[in-house]
Amino acid sequence: MKITLLTVGKVKEKFYVQAISEFSKRLSRYCRLEIIEVADEKTPDGASDAVTAQILKKEGERLMKNIRDDAYVIALAIDGKMLSSEQFAETIEKLGVGGTSHIQFIIGGSLGLSPQVLSRADARISFSKMTFPHQLMRVILLEQIYRGYRIICGEPYHK
C-alpha cells in the first residue's frame, strides 16, 4: 500500500521534523510513504470572506494538481467522521483488501480545505472538534497510521 500525505505549508519546527521522520521510519515496514507539500498563502489578520475564499482556492488548486485519479482520497476536515483508532485501522485494512493500492490523506492550511478539494475527497475524517496546527496534525496523522498498521498486524501498541 502506498500512503501519501498531501499537505499545505512546510514544517519549520525541528521537533515536528524529528517526529515526522521517526514515524516515517517506523511506517517503512508497513507501507510506502510519501509526503508532498504545496505552498501555503499568507493569510492577513482579519481577512475578508472574499480574501479567505481566494486563499482557499489557490491552495486548493495546488493540492488538486497532486491528487491522483487512482487514489482513495481522505480529507482531514473538522466536519469529518470521528473514528476510534481501531475503526481507523479497519478503514485502512478494508481499503487494502478491497484492492485500493494508494490512499492520499489531505491536510489543509490554516484556513482548512477548499470546497473543490473537499468535493473530490472519497471520505472526510476528523480527529477532534478542536483545531490543531497543521504541522502538528501531520505528526498525529502519521502516529495514527502507524498505530493502525500495528493493530492490523495484531502487534502490541499502547492503548
VOSEKE-77014 format. One line per 10 residues: number of its first residue (from 1); for each residue x, y, z of N, C-alpha, C, O, CB. Coordinates in Angstrom, 2 decimals, always signed. Glycine has a CB too. Layout:
<nodes>
NUM = X,Y,Z,X,Y,Z,X,Y,Z,X,Y,Z,X,Y,Z ~ ...
</nodes>
This chain:
<nodes>
1 = +0.86,-1.18,+0.00,+0.00,+0.00,+0.00,+0.89,+1.24,+0.00,+1.92,+1.29,+0.69,-0.97,+0.00,+1.23 ~ +0.49,+2.21,-0.78,+1.17,+3.50,-0.77,+0.28,+4.49,-0.03,-0.92,+4.58,-0.29,+1.48,+4.00,-2.23 ~ +0.88,+5.21,+0.89,+0.20,+6.25,+1.66,+0.88,+7.57,+1.32,+2.10,+7.70,+1.42,+0.25,+5.96,+3.21 ~ +0.07,+8.55,+0.92,+0.60,+9.88,+0.64,-0.07,+10.88,+1.57,-1.29,+10.90,+1.70,+0.37,+10.27,-0.85 ~ +0.74,+11.71,+2.20,+0.23,+12.87,+2.93,+0.42,+14.05,+2.01,+1.54,+14.40,+1.65,+0.97,+13.08,+4.32 ~ -0.67,+14.66,+1.63,-0.65,+15.83,+0.77,-1.02,+17.01,+1.65,-2.14,+17.10,+2.16,-1.64,+15.69,-0.47 ~ -0.06,+17.92,+1.84,-0.21,+18.93,+2.87,+0.08,+20.34,+2.34,+0.82,+20.52,+1.38,+0.70,+18.62,+4.04 ~ -0.54,+21.31,+3.01,-0.30,+22.72,+2.69,+0.73,+23.27,+3.67,+0.57,+23.12,+4.88,-1.64,+23.55,+2.74 ~ +1.76,+23.89,+3.15,+2.77,+24.52,+4.00,+3.91,+23.59,+4.36,+3.84,+22.37,+4.20,+2.13,+25.03,+5.26 ~ +4.96,+24.21,+4.83,+6.17,+23.47,+5.23,+6.21,+23.32,+6.74,+5.63,+24.11,+7.48,+7.45,+24.20,+4.73
11 = +6.90,+22.27,+7.18,+7.14,+22.06,+8.62,+8.43,+22.78,+8.95,+9.48,+22.51,+8.37,+7.21,+20.53,+8.99 ~ +8.34,+23.70,+9.91,+9.51,+24.52,+10.24,+10.18,+24.11,+11.55,+11.41,+24.10,+11.65,+9.11,+25.97,+10.32 ~ +9.38,+23.76,+12.55,+9.94,+23.45,+13.85,+10.68,+22.12,+13.85,+10.18,+21.12,+13.32,+8.84,+23.43,+14.90 ~ +11.87,+22.12,+14.43,+12.74,+20.95,+14.42,+12.07,+19.74,+15.10,+12.22,+18.61,+14.62,+14.05,+21.27,+15.11 ~ +11.35,+19.97,+16.19,+10.74,+18.85,+16.91,+9.66,+18.17,+16.09,+9.47,+16.96,+16.21,+10.17,+19.32,+18.24 ~ +8.93,+18.93,+15.26,+7.95,+18.32,+14.36,+8.66,+17.51,+13.27,+8.26,+16.39,+12.96,+7.04,+19.40,+13.71 ~ +9.73,+18.08,+12.71,+10.51,+17.40,+11.67,+11.03,+16.07,+12.21,+10.98,+15.05,+11.52,+11.69,+18.29,+11.18 ~ +11.53,+16.08,+13.45,+12.06,+14.85,+14.06,+10.96,+13.81,+14.26,+11.17,+12.63,+14.00,+12.73,+15.17,+15.39 ~ +9.80,+14.25,+14.73,+8.69,+13.31,+14.96,+8.21,+12.73,+13.63,+7.95,+11.53,+13.54,+7.52,+14.02,+15.68 ~ +8.09,+13.56,+12.61,+7.67,+13.09,+11.29,+8.68,+12.08,+10.74,+8.30,+11.06,+10.18,+7.51,+14.26,+10.31
21 = +9.94,+12.37,+10.91,+11.00,+11.47,+10.47,+10.92,+10.12,+11.20,+11.08,+9.07,+10.58,+12.36,+12.11,+10.69 ~ +10.68,+10.16,+12.49,+10.60,+8.93,+13.28,+9.43,+8.06,+12.83,+9.59,+6.86,+12.63,+10.47,+9.25,+14.77 ~ +8.25,+8.66,+12.66,+7.09,+7.86,+12.24,+7.23,+7.41,+10.79,+6.75,+6.33,+10.43,+5.79,+8.67,+12.41 ~ +7.88,+8.21,+9.96,+8.13,+7.78,+8.57,+9.01,+6.54,+8.56,+8.77,+5.60,+7.80,+8.81,+8.92,+7.76 ~ +10.02,+6.54,+9.41,+10.92,+5.37,+9.52,+10.15,+4.15,+10.01,+10.29,+3.07,+9.45,+12.10,+5.68,+10.47 ~ +9.34,+4.32,+11.04,+8.56,+3.20,+11.58,+7.58,+2.65,+10.55,+7.37,+1.44,+10.46,+7.79,+3.64,+12.84 ~ +6.98,+3.54,+9.78,+5.99,+3.11,+8.78,+6.60,+2.39,+7.59,+5.90,+1.69,+6.86,+5.21,+4.31,+8.29 ~ +7.90,+2.55,+7.38,+8.54,+1.97,+6.19,+8.41,+0.45,+6.12,+8.52,-0.13,+5.04,+10.00,+2.34,+6.17 ~ +8.17,-0.21,+7.24,+8.00,-1.67,+7.19,+6.57,-2.08,+6.85,+6.31,-3.26,+6.60,+8.39,-2.29,+8.52 ~ +5.64,-1.12,+6.84,+4.24,-1.43,+6.58,+3.73,-0.91,+5.24,+2.85,-1.52,+4.63,+3.40,-0.88,+7.67
31 = +4.26,+0.21,+4.77,+3.74,+0.83,+3.55,+4.83,+1.71,+2.93,+5.88,+1.96,+3.52,+2.46,+1.68,+3.86 ~ +4.54,+2.17,+1.72,+5.40,+3.17,+1.08,+4.79,+4.52,+1.40,+3.64,+4.79,+1.04,+5.52,+2.94,-0.49 ~ +5.54,+5.35,+2.06,+5.04,+6.66,+2.50,+5.66,+7.76,+1.66,+6.85,+7.77,+1.37,+5.35,+6.89,+3.99 ~ +4.80,+8.69,+1.28,+5.23,+9.86,+0.53,+4.58,+11.08,+1.19,+3.40,+11.04,+1.54,+4.86,+9.75,-1.01 ~ +5.34,+12.15,+1.34,+4.78,+13.40,+1.86,+5.02,+14.48,+0.81,+6.16,+14.76,+0.43,+5.43,+13.79,+3.24 ~ +3.93,+15.06,+0.36,+4.00,+16.13,-0.64,+3.51,+17.42,+0.02,+2.41,+17.47,+0.57,+3.15,+15.79,-1.93 ~ +4.34,+18.44,-0.05,+3.97,+19.75,+0.49,+3.71,+20.72,-0.66,+4.50,+20.80,-1.60,+5.08,+20.31,+1.43 ~ +2.61,+21.44,-0.56,+2.36,+22.52,-1.52,+2.45,+23.85,-0.75,+2.25,+23.89,+0.46,+0.94,+22.36,-2.23 ~ +2.76,+24.90,-1.47,+2.94,+26.21,-0.83,+1.64,+26.71,-0.21,+0.55,+26.50,-0.75,+3.46,+27.23,-1.84 ~ +1.79,+27.36,+0.94,+0.63,+27.99,+1.56,+0.62,+29.47,+1.20,+1.62,+30.03,+0.75,+0.66,+27.80,+3.11
41 = -0.52,+30.08,+1.39,-0.70,+31.51,+1.14,-0.66,+32.24,+2.47,-1.14,+31.74,+3.48,-2.03,+31.80,+0.37 ~ -0.11,+33.41,+2.45,-0.11,+34.27,+3.63,-1.54,+34.74,+3.88,-2.18,+35.28,+2.98,+0.86,+35.48,+3.46 ~ -2.03,+34.54,+5.10,-3.38,+34.99,+5.44,-3.28,+36.24,+6.31,-2.80,+36.17,+7.44,-4.18,+33.87,+6.16 ~ -3.75,+37.36,+5.80,-3.69,+38.59,+6.61,-4.66,+38.51,+7.79,-5.71,+37.87,+7.70,-4.01,+39.83,+5.73 ~ -4.31,+39.17,+8.89,-5.21,+39.24,+10.04,-6.51,+39.91,+9.59,-6.50,+40.89,+8.86,-4.56,+40.03,+11.22 ~ -7.62,+39.36,+10.05,-8.93,+39.93,+9.73,-9.28,+39.83,+8.26,-9.99,+40.69,+7.73,-8.97,+41.36,+10.15 ~ -8.80,+38.77,+7.59,-9.08,+38.61,+6.16,-10.58,+38.54,+5.91,-11.33,+37.90,+6.65,-8.38,+37.33,+5.63 ~ -11.01,+39.21,+4.87,-12.43,+39.20,+4.49,-12.80,+37.82,+3.95,-11.93,+37.00,+3.65,-12.74,+40.30,+3.43 ~ -14.09,+37.58,+3.83,-14.56,+36.31,+3.27,-14.04,+36.13,+1.85,-13.70,+35.01,+1.45,-16.10,+36.25,+3.28 ~ -13.98,+37.22,+1.08,-13.50,+37.14,-0.30,-12.03,+36.76,-0.35,-11.62,+35.94,-1.17,-13.72,+38.47,-1.02
51 = -11.21,+37.35,+0.54,-9.78,+37.02,+0.59,-9.60,+35.58,+1.05,-8.77,+34.85,+0.49,-9.03,+37.99,+1.55 ~ -10.36,+35.17,+2.05,-10.29,+33.78,+2.54,-10.63,+32.81,+1.42,-9.93,+31.81,+1.23,-11.25,+33.58,+3.73 ~ -11.69,+33.08,+0.67,-12.09,+32.21,-0.44,-11.00,+32.15,-1.50,-10.75,+31.09,-2.07,-13.40,+32.71,-1.06 ~ -10.37,+33.28,-1.76,-9.30,+33.33,-2.77,-8.09,+32.49,-2.31,-7.49,+31.78,-3.11,-8.87,+34.80,-3.03 ~ -7.73,+32.59,-1.04,-6.62,+31.82,-0.49,-6.92,+30.33,-0.58,-6.09,+29.54,-1.02,-6.33,+32.24,+0.97 ~ -8.12,+29.95,-0.14,-8.52,+28.53,-0.20,-8.49,+28.01,-1.64,-8.07,+26.88,-1.90,-9.93,+28.34,+0.39 ~ -8.93,+28.85,-2.57,-8.94,+28.45,-3.99,-7.51,+28.19,-4.48,-7.26,+27.18,-5.13,-9.61,+29.55,-4.86 ~ -6.58,+29.11,-4.18,-5.19,+28.95,-4.63,-4.56,+27.70,-4.03,-3.93,+26.91,-4.74,-4.37,+30.19,-4.26 ~ -4.73,+27.53,-2.72,-4.15,+26.34,-2.08,-4.82,+25.07,-2.62,-4.16,+24.05,-2.83,-4.32,+26.41,-0.54 ~ -6.13,+25.15,-2.83,-6.87,+24.01,-3.36,-6.39,+23.61,-4.75,-6.27,+22.42,-5.04,-8.34,+24.32,-3.41
61 = -6.11,+24.58,-5.60,-5.60,+24.29,-6.94,-4.26,+23.58,-6.87,-4.00,+22.66,-7.64,-5.47,+25.58,-7.76 ~ -3.42,+24.00,-5.95,-2.11,+23.35,-5.78,-2.28,+21.90,-5.31,-1.59,+21.00,-5.77,-1.23,+24.14,-4.76 ~ -3.22,+21.70,-4.38,-3.48,+20.34,-3.90,-4.05,+19.47,-5.03,-3.61,+18.33,-5.22,-4.47,+20.36,-2.71 ~ -5.01,+20.00,-5.77,-5.67,+19.23,-6.83,-4.67,+18.73,-7.88,-4.87,+17.66,-8.46,-6.74,+20.08,-7.50 ~ -3.62,+19.48,-8.14,-2.61,+19.06,-9.11,-1.88,+17.79,-8.66,-1.29,+17.08,-9.47,-1.59,+20.20,-9.33 ~ -1.93,+17.51,-7.37,-1.21,+16.35,-6.82,-2.13,+15.20,-6.43,-1.66,+14.15,-6.00,-0.42,+16.77,-5.62 ~ -3.43,+15.38,-6.59,-4.36,+14.30,-6.25,-4.43,+13.35,-7.44,-4.70,+13.75,-8.57,-5.79,+14.86,-5.89 ~ -4.18,+12.09,-7.16,-4.16,+11.07,-8.20,-5.57,+10.55,-8.46,-6.35,+10.36,-7.53,-3.23,+9.91,-7.82 ~ -5.89,+10.33,-9.72,-7.20,+9.80,-10.08,-7.43,+8.41,-9.49,-8.56,+8.05,-9.14,-7.35,+9.75,-11.60 ~ -6.35,+7.63,-9.38,-6.47,+6.25,-8.92,-6.36,+6.11,-7.39,-6.40,+5.00,-6.87,-5.41,+5.40,-9.58
71 = -6.23,+7.22,-6.69,-6.07,+7.16,-5.23,-7.41,+7.30,-4.53,-8.33,+7.94,-5.02,-5.10,+8.26,-4.76 ~ -7.48,+6.69,-3.36,-8.61,+6.91,-2.46,-8.22,+8.12,-1.61,-7.19,+8.09,-0.94,-8.94,+5.62,-1.56 ~ -9.02,+9.17,-1.63,-8.67,+10.43,-1.00,-9.45,+10.63,+0.30,-10.68,+10.57,+0.32,-8.92,+11.60,-1.97 ~ -8.70,+10.85,+1.37,-9.30,+11.12,+2.68,-8.87,+12.52,+3.11,-7.69,+12.78,+3.33,-8.87,+10.04,+3.74 ~ -9.85,+13.40,+3.23,-9.58,+14.78,+3.66,-9.73,+14.86,+5.17,-10.68,+14.33,+5.74,-10.54,+15.78,+2.96 ~ -8.79,+15.55,+5.82,-8.93,+15.84,+7.24,-9.72,+17.12,+7.35,-9.27,+18.19,+6.92,-7.53,+15.95,+7.95 ~ -10.90,+17.02,+7.92,-11.82,+18.15,+7.99,-12.55,+18.13,+9.31,-12.92,+17.07,+9.81,-12.82,+18.13,+6.81 ~ -12.75,+19.30,+9.88,-13.38,+19.39,+11.20,-14.79,+18.79,+11.19,-15.28,+18.34,+12.22,-13.44,+20.85,+11.65 ~ -15.45,+18.79,+10.01,-16.79,+18.21,+9.92,-16.76,+16.74,+9.49,-17.80,+16.16,+9.19,-17.64,+19.01,+8.93 ~ -15.57,+16.15,+9.47,-15.45,+14.75,+9.09,-15.91,+13.80,+10.18,-16.24,+14.22,+11.29,-14.03,+14.44,+8.71
81 = -15.92,+12.53,+9.84,-16.34,+11.49,+10.77,-15.21,+11.20,+11.76,-14.05,+11.05,+11.38,-16.74,+10.20,+10.01 ~ -15.57,+11.13,+13.03,-14.58,+10.78,+14.05,-14.55,+9.27,+14.21,-15.58,+8.61,+14.32,-14.91,+11.47,+15.41 ~ -13.34,+8.72,+14.21,-13.14,+7.28,+14.31,-12.26,+6.95,+15.51,-11.41,+7.75,+15.90,-12.52,+6.73,+13.03 ~ -12.47,+5.80,+16.08,-11.51,+5.29,+17.07,-10.28,+4.80,+16.31,-10.33,+4.67,+15.09,-12.14,+4.14,+17.95 ~ -9.20,+4.53,+17.01,-8.00,+4.01,+16.35,-8.30,+2.67,+15.69,-7.80,+2.39,+14.60,-6.85,+3.85,+17.37 ~ -9.12,+1.86,+16.33,-9.49,+0.56,+15.76,-10.31,+0.74,+14.48,-10.10,+0.02,+13.50,-10.28,-0.29,+16.79 ~ -11.23,+1.68,+14.48,-12.04,+1.94,+13.28,-11.16,+2.51,+12.15,-11.37,+2.19,+10.98,-13.19,+2.92,+13.60 ~ -10.21,+3.34,+12.51,-9.29,+3.90,+11.52,-8.47,+2.77,+10.89,-8.31,+2.73,+9.67,-8.36,+4.97,+12.17 ~ -7.97,+1.86,+11.72,-7.20,+0.71,+11.23,-8.07,-0.15,+10.31,-7.62,-0.60,+9.26,-6.67,-0.14,+12.42 ~ -9.30,-0.36,+10.71,-10.23,-1.17,+9.92,-10.48,-0.52,+8.55,-10.59,-1.22,+7.54,-11.56,-1.35,+10.67
91 = -10.57,+0.79,+8.52,-10.76,+1.52,+7.26,-9.58,+1.27,+6.33,-9.78,+0.96,+5.15,-10.92,+3.03,+7.52 ~ -8.37,+1.41,+6.84,-7.17,+1.18,+6.02,-7.14,-0.27,+5.54,-6.85,-0.54,+4.37,-5.88,+1.51,+6.83 ~ -7.43,-1.19,+6.44,-7.40,-2.62,+6.08,-8.44,-2.94,+5.01,-8.13,-3.63,+4.03,-7.63,-3.49,+7.32 ~ -9.67,-2.46,+5.18,-10.74,-2.72,+4.20,-10.39,-2.16,+2.82,-10.65,-2.79,+1.80,-12.07,-2.13,+4.68 ~ -9.79,-0.97,+2.80,-9.39,-0.39,+1.52,-8.36,-1.28,+0.83,-8.46,-1.55,-0.37,-8.83,+1.03,+1.73 ~ -7.36,-1.73,+1.59,-6.33,-2.60,+1.03,-6.89,-3.92,+0.53,-6.57,-4.36,-0.57,-5.25,-2.86,+2.05 ~ -7.73,-4.56,+1.34,-8.33,-5.84,+0.96,-9.25,-5.65,-0.26,-9.37,-6.54,-1.10,-9.14,-6.44,+2.16 ~ -9.88,-4.49,-0.33,-10.78,-4.19,-1.45,-10.06,-3.81,-2.74,-10.72,-3.56,-3.75,-11.69,-3.09,-1.06 ~ -8.75,-3.77,-2.72,-7.99,-3.51,-3.94,-7.42,-2.11,-4.07,-6.78,-1.80,-5.07,-8.84,-3.78,-5.09 ~ -7.64,-1.26,-3.08,-7.06,+0.09,-3.12,-5.57,-0.02,-2.84,-5.16,-0.60,-1.83,-7.75,+1.04,-2.09
101 = -4.76,+0.53,-3.73,-3.31,+0.45,-3.53,-2.69,+1.78,-3.13,-1.50,+1.86,-2.83,-2.66,-0.06,-4.80 ~ -3.51,+2.84,-3.13,-2.97,+4.16,-2.82,-4.02,+4.98,-2.07,-5.12,+5.20,-2.57,-2.52,+4.90,-4.11 ~ -3.66,+5.43,-0.88,-4.51,+6.32,-0.09,-3.78,+7.65,+0.02,-2.60,+7.71,+0.37,-4.82,+5.72,+1.33 ~ -4.50,+8.72,-0.28,-3.95,+10.06,-0.10,-4.74,+10.76,+1.01,-5.95,+10.91,+0.92,-4.01,+10.89,-1.43 ~ -4.03,+11.17,+2.05,-4.61,+11.95,+3.13,-4.28,+13.41,+2.85,-3.14,+13.74,+2.53,-4.07,+11.50,+4.54 ~ -5.27,+14.29,+2.98,-5.05,+15.70,+2.68,-5.24,+16.55,+3.92,-6.28,+16.50,+4.57,-5.99,+16.17,+1.56 ~ -4.20,+17.32,+4.24,-4.24,+18.24,+5.37,-4.13,+19.66,+4.82,-3.16,+20.00,+4.16,-3.09,+17.94,+6.40 ~ -5.14,+20.48,+5.11,-5.15,+21.85,+4.62,-4.27,+22.76,+5.45,-3.62,+22.34,+6.40,-6.54,+22.38,+4.61 ~ -4.26,+24.00,+5.06,-3.51,+25.03,+5.77,-4.34,+25.60,+6.91,-5.27,+24.96,+7.39,-3.06,+26.14,+4.82 ~ -3.99,+26.79,+7.33,-4.63,+27.40,+8.50,-6.13,+27.67,+8.28,-6.87,+27.80,+9.25,-3.93,+28.69,+8.85
111 = -6.56,+27.77,+7.04,-7.97,+28.03,+6.76,-8.76,+26.76,+6.41,-9.97,+26.81,+6.20,-8.09,+29.02,+5.62 ~ -8.07,+25.65,+6.37,-8.73,+24.39,+6.03,-8.55,+24.05,+4.56,-7.52,+24.35,+3.96,-10.21,+24.48,+6.36 ~ -9.58,+23.40,+3.99,-9.52,+22.92,+2.60,-10.60,+23.60,+1.76,-11.67,+23.94,+2.25,-9.67,+21.39,+2.55 ~ -10.29,+23.77,+0.50,-11.24,+24.40,-0.43,-12.41,+23.46,-0.70,-12.29,+22.24,-0.57,-10.54,+24.78,-1.75 ~ -13.55,+24.04,-1.09,-14.69,+23.21,-1.46,-14.35,+22.21,-2.58,-14.87,+21.09,-2.59,-15.85,+24.10,-1.90 ~ -13.50,+22.62,-3.50,-13.10,+21.74,-4.61,-12.39,+20.49,-4.09,-12.68,+19.38,-4.53,-12.19,+22.50,-5.60 ~ -11.47,+20.67,-3.16,-10.75,+19.53,-2.59,-11.70,+18.67,-1.78,-11.67,+17.44,-1.88,-9.56,+20.01,-1.71 ~ -12.55,+19.30,-0.97,-13.48,+18.53,-0.15,-14.45,+17.72,-1.01,-14.82,+16.61,-0.64,-14.26,+19.48,+0.77 ~ -14.86,+18.27,-2.15,-15.79,+17.52,-3.00,-15.09,+16.37,-3.72,-15.75,+15.40,-4.08,-16.43,+18.46,-4.02 ~ -13.79,+16.46,-3.92,-13.04,+15.36,-4.55,-12.79,+14.22,-3.57,-12.63,+13.07,-3.99,-11.70,+15.88,-5.09
121 = -12.76,+14.52,-2.30,-12.44,+13.50,-1.28,-13.46,+12.37,-1.30,-14.66,+12.60,-1.46,-12.38,+14.14,+0.12 ~ -12.96,+11.17,-1.14,-13.82,+9.98,-1.03,-14.37,+9.85,+0.38,-15.42,+9.24,+0.60,-13.05,+8.71,-1.43 ~ -13.66,+10.42,+1.34,-14.08,+10.37,+2.74,-13.49,+11.58,+3.45,-12.49,+12.15,+3.02,-13.63,+9.05,+3.43 ~ -14.14,+11.95,+4.55,-13.63,+13.02,+5.42,-13.55,+12.46,+6.82,-14.48,+11.82,+7.31,-14.55,+14.30,+5.37 ~ -12.42,+12.71,+7.46,-12.28,+12.30,+8.86,-11.88,+13.50,+9.69,-11.30,+14.47,+9.20,-11.25,+11.15,+9.02 ~ -12.19,+13.41,+10.98,-11.83,+14.45,+11.93,-11.19,+13.78,+13.13,-11.63,+12.71,+13.57,-13.07,+15.30,+12.35 ~ -10.17,+14.39,+13.65,-9.51,+13.85,+14.84,-10.04,+14.49,+16.11,-9.80,+13.98,+17.21,-8.01,+14.06,+14.75 ~ -10.77,+15.58,+15.97,-11.30,+16.27,+17.14,-12.14,+17.45,+16.67,-12.03,+17.88,+15.52,-10.15,+16.75,+18.08 ~ -12.98,+17.95,+17.54,-13.68,+19.20,+17.24,-12.75,+20.40,+17.47,-13.05,+21.52,+17.07,-14.96,+19.34,+18.11 ~ -11.62,+20.13,+18.11,-10.63,+21.18,+18.34,-9.84,+21.43,+17.05,-9.80,+20.58,+16.16,-9.67,+20.80,+19.50
131 = -9.22,+22.58,+16.98,-8.36,+22.92,+15.86,-6.92,+22.72,+16.28,-6.51,+23.13,+17.37,-8.61,+24.38,+15.38 ~ -6.14,+22.08,+15.40,-4.71,+21.85,+15.66,-3.88,+22.53,+14.59,-4.35,+22.71,+13.46,-4.40,+20.34,+15.71 ~ -2.66,+22.92,+14.92,-1.76,+23.45,+13.89,-1.55,+22.36,+12.83,-1.41,+21.19,+13.16,-0.39,+23.92,+14.51 ~ -1.52,+22.76,+11.55,-1.39,+21.75,+10.51,-0.08,+20.98,+10.60,+0.00,+19.83,+10.16,-1.51,+22.40,+9.14 ~ +0.95,+21.58,+11.18,+2.22,+20.86,+11.35,+2.06,+19.73,+12.37,+2.54,+18.62,+12.15,+3.34,+21.83,+11.80 ~ +1.39,+20.03,+13.47,+1.14,+19.00,+14.49,+0.22,+17.92,+13.94,+0.36,+16.75,+14.28,+0.54,+19.64,+15.76 ~ -0.72,+18.31,+13.10,-1.66,+17.34,+12.54,-0.94,+16.27,+11.73,-1.37,+15.12,+11.69,-2.69,+18.04,+11.66 ~ +0.15,+16.65,+11.08,+0.94,+15.65,+10.33,+1.48,+14.58,+11.27,+1.42,+13.39,+10.97,+2.11,+16.33,+9.58 ~ +1.99,+15.03,+12.40,+2.54,+14.09,+13.38,+1.42,+13.18,+13.91,+1.59,+11.97,+13.98,+3.22,+14.84,+14.55 ~ +0.30,+13.77,+14.27,-0.83,+12.99,+14.79,-1.30,+11.99,+13.75,-1.54,+10.82,+14.08,-1.99,+13.93,+15.20
141 = -1.45,+12.42,+12.51,-1.91,+11.51,+11.46,-0.92,+10.37,+11.24,-1.32,+9.21,+11.15,-2.12,+12.28,+10.15 ~ +0.36,+10.69,+11.15,+1.37,+9.63,+10.96,+1.36,+8.65,+12.12,+1.49,+7.44,+11.91,+2.76,+10.24,+10.81 ~ +1.21,+9.16,+13.34,+1.15,+8.26,+14.50,-0.06,+7.35,+14.41,+0.04,+6.16,+14.71,+1.11,+9.08,+15.82 ~ -1.19,+7.88,+13.99,-2.40,+7.05,+13.89,-2.31,+6.04,+12.74,-2.84,+4.94,+12.86,-3.63,+7.95,+13.69 ~ -1.67,+6.40,+11.65,-1.45,+5.43,+10.57,-0.55,+4.31,+11.08,-0.82,+3.13,+10.84,-0.82,+6.13,+9.32 ~ +0.51,+4.68,+11.79,+1.41,+3.68,+12.37,+0.65,+2.79,+13.36,+0.76,+1.56,+13.31,+2.60,+4.37,+13.08 ~ -0.11,+3.40,+14.24,-0.91,+2.64,+15.20,-1.88,+1.71,+14.45,-2.07,+0.55,+14.84,-1.70,+3.60,+16.14 ~ -2.48,+2.22,+13.38,-3.41,+1.43,+12.59,-2.76,+0.18,+12.02,-3.34,-0.90,+12.08,-3.97,+2.27,+11.46 ~ -1.57,+0.33,+11.47,-0.87,-0.84,+10.93,-0.49,-1.83,+12.04,-0.53,-3.04,+11.83,+0.39,-0.39,+10.18 ~ -0.13,-1.32,+13.19,+0.18,-2.22,+14.32,-1.09,-3.01,+14.70,-1.01,-4.21,+14.97,+0.70,-1.39,+15.56
151 = -2.22,-2.34,+14.72,-3.50,-3.01,+15.04,-3.82,-4.05,+13.96,-4.17,-5.18,+14.29,-4.65,-1.97,+15.15 ~ -3.70,-3.68,+12.70,-3.98,-4.59,+11.58,-3.13,-5.86,+11.68,-3.61,-6.97,+11.43,-3.71,-3.88,+10.23 ~ -1.86,-5.68,+12.05,-0.93,-6.81,+12.11,-1.00,-7.57,+13.44,-0.26,-8.52,+13.66,+0.49,-6.32,+11.89 ~ -1.89,-7.14,+14.33,-2.02,-7.80,+15.62,-0.83,-7.59,+16.54,-0.57,-8.40,+17.43,-2.23,-9.26,+15.42 ~ -0.11,-6.52,+16.33,+1.07,-6.22,+17.13,+0.68,-5.32,+18.28,-0.24,-4.51,+18.16,+2.17,-5.57,+16.27 ~ +1.37,-5.45,+19.40,+1.01,-4.63,+20.58,+1.35,-3.15,+20.34,+2.32,-2.80,+19.66,+1.74,-5.15,+21.85 ~ +0.51,-2.32,+20.93,+0.74,-0.88,+20.90,-0.04,-0.29,+22.06,-1.03,-0.86,+22.49,+0.31,-0.24,+19.52 ~ +0.39,+0.83,+22.55,-0.27,+1.45,+23.71,-1.75,+1.66,+23.46,-2.17,+1.97,+22.35,+0.39,+2.77,+24.06 ~ -2.51,+1.50,+24.51,-3.95,+1.77,+24.42,-4.26,+3.00,+25.21,-5.42,+3.41,+25.27,-4.78,+0.57,+24.92
</nodes>
